[in-house]
Amino acid sequence: MSRIHKLDPVVIDQIAAGEVVERPASVVKELVENALDAGATLIEVSLLEGGIRRIEVRDNGCGMAADELPLAVTSHATSKLSAPSDLEAIASLGFRGEALASIASVARMTIVSRPEDASFGMEYQVLYGRPGSLHEASASKGTRFVVEDLFAELPARRKFLKRPATEAAHAQAWVERLALVHEGVGFRLEQDGKRCFEVLPEDDLGQRCAAVFGAGLAKNMVQIQAQADSITCTGHVGPPESARRDARRVHLFLNGRWVRDARLLRAVREGVKEFVPIGHYPTLYLSLQVPPQRVDVNVHPQKTEVRFRDERLVFGTVVRALRQGLAAAPWATRMVGTVGSTVQDRGSFPAPSWQRPQDLSAGLSSPSSREGFFPVPAPHLPMEVAAEDRGKGEFLSVANTFLFRAVAGGVEIIDQHALHERVNLEELRRELRQGQVVTQPLLVPALVDLSREELDLLLQHQDKFRKLGVDIEAFGETTLAIRGIPARLQRLQPEKLVLDLLEIAQSHRQATPDQIQEEMLFSMACRGAVMAGDAVDAEALESLLRRGADLPQDRTCAHGRPVRVFLSLEDLERAFYRR
């Protein structure tokens, strides 16, 4: 082994570049953020071969003086920090003083810059970390960076780059992210001489969302907003059908900085879980404004992870903004009308013709016992059924799971379990707002054997369970007795409910009481609902549809799955190759 020695500064910068410069997109991100910190109102990015061959970033910011250019590409040189106390309240996008030195160490870099008060610009070159010449150059106000032949002298790094098209897509993603959040700044991106993205300085957030997400999707996005203490949360969220299994369409910003924080993503999932399917992420632009002294951005080399000093307050604000915004969204209910609405409620859409038992014999069979089934009385709706009206608004059951009916412009399909689950959830919430859920005592308590630890854990939440209509107590050292369940959930199986409550108590030990309560409501609403494949008679179906006629939202069940789906005539025609 050789003797310990100090590394060459160029090698040091190339090692540091491994954390900062992963691919051409990393260069684009750092240079565009520098332009934003410089006060630019117009930023232009040009790529050749996805940025592998050439990256050019031009801005009209404040520019740099001649003596600053050599210093700018030196490690730990920055204009954004001067004292240790500055790290406690970082308001700029950049602050480490590593990015330019790292980029210059792995590419050929040329900088041309002119401050507003200078009569000419200056040009400075660096060749893979080796300083070049400094001389006068013609330049407009601002700075132009040219980065060429990235990793050409580091073949081990270069071989990990993807195809130019892939690298270009990653670079464009960064330009789009920063264009979303920085209103008042224009962005233009060219790839191999072809313009592929542009927003103007005067474009508002809606126009920026259209440029990033597409005009059709942006038109259907709804605004969200919430504030707590000195924290502000604003954003736009897309309809449930735009949700994806990955989080690529989730754009989270903190004080203008794009972040990918796992805990913030969990807060997003929590806020949308009643509106998008489980395991999916929404299309989302969300901007958080937090006082710089209450957040630490100095925890990751690429500055995409953060730490909040008031985590619970921040995450609660995000969850509240999403829930309130989505609950008021126009697409929370399908445009074809609510589940049990009348023709007056639904404008030109045909009113449902509620079917009598003899009308449903082909699709729904009566269960052997209906005692306690759908016990809540439903509001009176007119029963206008005639033989000639059949097929215009009547429901047809398929596989004792899906309810079909013709509506104006197509066909509506309802999932009977999802609808019942949503009805249960909203009715339980209503009872809870009025005081507590009504409990139905069991004639014979249901007994469930548990371990001592499991029994103790459930008994810790005994009062909370009772408020939700679940009456439990110890029955010996390792047995739990369920003496009552919510009165409106007569289909609930106490033993399965206990297993759900135990899982909630075990997996949410750090959750707030309100979060545990919500999880319990979701579980009970699901367990107490008619299941797919269960035969439902006409009277019970009528009761369910009437109870579902005036829900706050009838688009999804408690777990984000669709309650109802609309197939247009165009959809049907395409399915049968008629268009």
Protein Blocks (a to p, Z undefined) as FASTA:
>chain_A
ZZdddddfklmmmmmmmmmmmbfklmmmmmmmmmmmnopabdcdddeehhlmpccdddfb
ebpafklmmmmmpghiafkbfbfklmmocfbfbfnommmmmmmmmcccddddddfkbcbd
cddddeehiacddddddddeddddddehehklmmklmmmpccfklmmmmmmmmmmmmmmm
mghiacdddeehiafbdcdfklcfklmmmmmnopklmmmpccddddehjbccddddddfk
lpcfbfklpccdeehiacddfklmmmmmmmmmmmbcehiacdddddddddfklccfblbf
klpaccdfblmlmmmmmmmmmmmmmmmpmklpcfkbpfkbcfklnomaccdddddfklmm
mmpccdfblghiakbccddddddddfklgojlpccdehhlaccdddehiacdddfklmmm
mmmmmmmmmmmmnopacddddfbacdddddfklmmmmmmmmmmmmmnopacddedjkbcc
dfbdcfklmmbcfklmmmmmmmmmmmmmmbcfklmmmmmmmmmmmmmpccehiacdfklm
mmmmmmmmmgfblkbcfkopafbdcddfklmmmmnopZZ
